[in-house]
Amino acid sequence: MEAEASFSSIAPPVFDRDNYQIWAVRMETYLDALDLWEAVEEDYEIPALPHNPTMAQIKAQKEKKTKKSKAKACLFAAVSSNIFTCIMSLKSAKEIWDYLKTKYEGDERIRGMQVLNLVRDFELQKMKKTESIKEYSDRLLSIASRVRLLGSSLPESRIVEKKSL
């Protein structure tokens, strides 16, 4: 319990309209670590308690309600105030997540253009006289990772070839 309390004190990554894909991966991991991802992934209904509920049924219902509220609160805390004003009227964590995904991930054509721009950027990279091989390699791998986040990939052979130039 102490580890969970100390983890939850870590602030969620804040999204401010830049690098949606990176934020989404971090946020999903953050919510999953807090056992809240299920409340975002599926907008489940919380069934009404039966007549004369057991303690276990009361506890389960309260836990489901709490998870939905915590997931929504995490998403509210994880966006800039400008984005918050756009999502504050949404009722569930899933609605918020879907809205952000639709608005900022972009459609297939936009992601394709982003991939093309990143591949072009990758191809134009040259090692600077003042940088180490590790710094140059890290820069190339960073671009390749962003391409992967967009659902595409650079062949490993091309990355190795570029590093050795």
C-alpha positions as CSV (number, residue, x, y, z in Angstrom):
1,M,0.0,0.0,0.0
2,E,2.9,2.4,0.8
3,A,4.4,1.9,-2.7
4,E,1.0,2.6,-4.3
5,A,0.6,5.8,-2.2
6,S,4.1,7.0,-3.1
7,F,3.5,6.3,-6.8
8,S,0.2,8.1,-6.9
9,S,2.0,11.2,-5.6
10,I,3.9,11.3,-8.9
11,A,2.3,13.8,-11.1
12,P,0.9,12.6,-14.4
13,P,2.5,13.7,-17.7
14,V,0.9,17.0,-18.9
15,F,-0.3,17.3,-22.4
16,D,-0.2,20.7,-24.0
17,R,-1.0,19.9,-27.7
18,D,2.6,18.7,-28.5
19,N,3.7,15.1,-29.0
20,Y,0.3,13.5,-28.4
21,Q,1.6,10.0,-29.2
22,I,4.3,10.2,-26.5
23,W,1.9,11.6,-24.0
24,A,-0.7,8.9,-24.7
25,V,1.9,6.1,-24.1
26,R,3.0,7.7,-20.9
27,M,-0.5,8.4,-19.7
28,E,-1.8,4.9,-20.5
29,T,1.2,3.5,-18.5
30,Y,0.5,5.9,-15.6
31,L,-3.2,5.0,-15.5
32,D,-2.4,1.3,-15.7
33,A,0.1,1.6,-12.8
34,L,-2.7,3.1,-10.7
35,D,-5.1,0.3,-11.9
36,L,-7.3,2.9,-13.6
37,W,-6.8,2.1,-17.2
38,E,-9.9,-0.2,-17.3
39,A,-12.1,2.8,-16.5
40,V,-10.7,4.6,-19.6
41,E,-10.6,1.7,-21.9
42,E,-14.2,0.7,-21.4
43,D,-17.0,2.9,-20.3
44,Y,-18.6,0.3,-18.1
45,E,-21.9,0.9,-16.3
46,I,-22.0,0.6,-12.6
47,P,-25.0,-1.7,-11.7
48,A,-27.4,-0.6,-9.0
49,L,-27.1,-2.5,-5.8
50,P,-29.6,-5.2,-5.2
51,H,-32.1,-5.2,-2.4
52,N,-30.2,-6.1,0.8
53,P,-26.7,-5.9,-0.7
54,T,-23.8,-7.8,0.8
55,M,-20.7,-5.9,2.1
56,A,-18.8,-7.3,-0.9
57,Q,-21.3,-5.9,-3.4
58,I,-21.2,-2.5,-1.7
59,K,-17.5,-2.5,-1.7
60,A,-17.3,-3.6,-5.4
61,Q,-19.7,-0.9,-6.5
62,K,-17.8,1.8,-4.5
63,E,-14.5,0.6,-6.0
64,K,-15.9,0.8,-9.6
65,K,-17.3,4.3,-9.0
66,T,-14.0,5.4,-7.4
67,K,-11.9,4.1,-10.3
68,K,-14.1,6.0,-12.8
69,S,-13.8,9.2,-10.8
70,K,-10.0,8.8,-10.3
71,A,-9.4,8.1,-14.0
72,K,-11.3,11.2,-14.9
73,A,-9.5,13.3,-12.3
74,C,-6.1,12.0,-13.6
75,L,-7.0,13.0,-17.2
76,F,-8.2,16.5,-16.0
77,A,-4.8,16.9,-14.2
78,A,-2.9,15.7,-17.2
79,V,-3.8,18.4,-19.7
80,S,-3.1,22.1,-19.9
81,S,-5.7,24.5,-18.8
82,N,-6.5,25.3,-22.5
83,I,-7.3,21.7,-23.2
84,F,-9.1,21.3,-19.9
85,T,-11.7,23.9,-20.9
86,C,-12.5,21.7,-24.0
87,I,-13.0,18.5,-22.0
88,M,-14.4,19.6,-18.7
89,S,-18.0,19.0,-19.8
90,L,-17.3,15.4,-20.8
91,K,-18.9,12.9,-18.5
92,S,-16.5,9.9,-18.4
93,A,-12.8,9.1,-18.7
94,K,-13.4,7.2,-21.9
95,E,-15.2,10.2,-23.5
96,I,-12.2,12.4,-22.5
97,W,-9.6,9.9,-23.9
98,D,-11.5,9.4,-27.1
99,Y,-11.9,13.1,-27.6
100,L,-8.2,13.8,-27.1
101,K,-7.3,10.9,-29.4
102,T,-9.6,12.1,-32.2
103,K,-8.5,15.7,-31.9
104,Y,-4.8,15.3,-31.5
105,E,-3.7,12.0,-32.9
106,G,-4.8,13.0,-36.4
107,D,-6.2,10.8,-39.1
108,E,-4.2,8.3,-41.2
109,R,-3.3,11.0,-43.8
110,I,-1.9,13.4,-41.2
111,R,0.1,10.6,-39.4
112,G,1.4,9.6,-42.9
113,M,2.6,13.1,-43.5
114,Q,4.2,13.2,-40.0
115,V,6.0,9.9,-40.8
116,L,7.3,11.4,-44.1
117,N,8.6,14.5,-42.4
118,L,10.4,12.4,-39.8
119,V,11.9,10.1,-42.4
120,R,13.1,13.1,-44.3
121,D,14.5,14.6,-41.1
122,F,16.2,11.2,-40.4
123,E,17.8,11.2,-43.9
124,L,19.1,14.7,-43.5
125,Q,20.8,14.1,-40.2
126,K,24.6,14.5,-40.2
127,M,26.9,14.0,-37.3
128,K,28.1,17.3,-35.9
129,K,31.8,17.8,-35.3
130,T,31.1,18.6,-31.6
131,E,28.9,15.7,-30.8
132,S,29.8,12.2,-29.7
133,I,28.8,9.1,-31.5
134,K,26.4,8.3,-28.7
135,E,24.7,11.7,-29.0
136,Y,24.3,11.2,-32.8
137,S,23.1,7.7,-32.4
138,D,20.6,8.8,-29.7
139,R,19.3,11.5,-32.1
140,L,18.7,8.9,-34.9
141,L,17.0,6.5,-32.5
142,S,14.8,9.2,-31.2
143,I,13.5,9.9,-34.7
144,A,13.1,6.2,-35.4
145,S,11.1,5.9,-32.1
146,R,8.8,8.7,-33.1
147,V,8.2,7.0,-36.5
148,R,7.2,3.8,-34.6
149,L,4.8,5.7,-32.3
150,L,3.0,6.9,-35.5
151,G,2.5,3.2,-36.5
152,S,5.3,3.0,-39.1
153,S,8.9,1.9,-38.9
154,L,12.4,2.6,-40.2
155,P,14.2,-0.7,-41.1
156,E,16.9,-1.5,-38.5
157,S,19.3,-2.0,-41.4
158,R,18.7,1.7,-42.5
159,I,19.3,2.9,-38.9
160,V,22.6,0.9,-38.6
161,E,23.6,2.1,-42.1
162,K,22.9,5.7,-41.2
163,K,24.9,5.4,-37.9
164,S,27.9,4.1,-39.8
165,L,28.1,6.9,-42.3
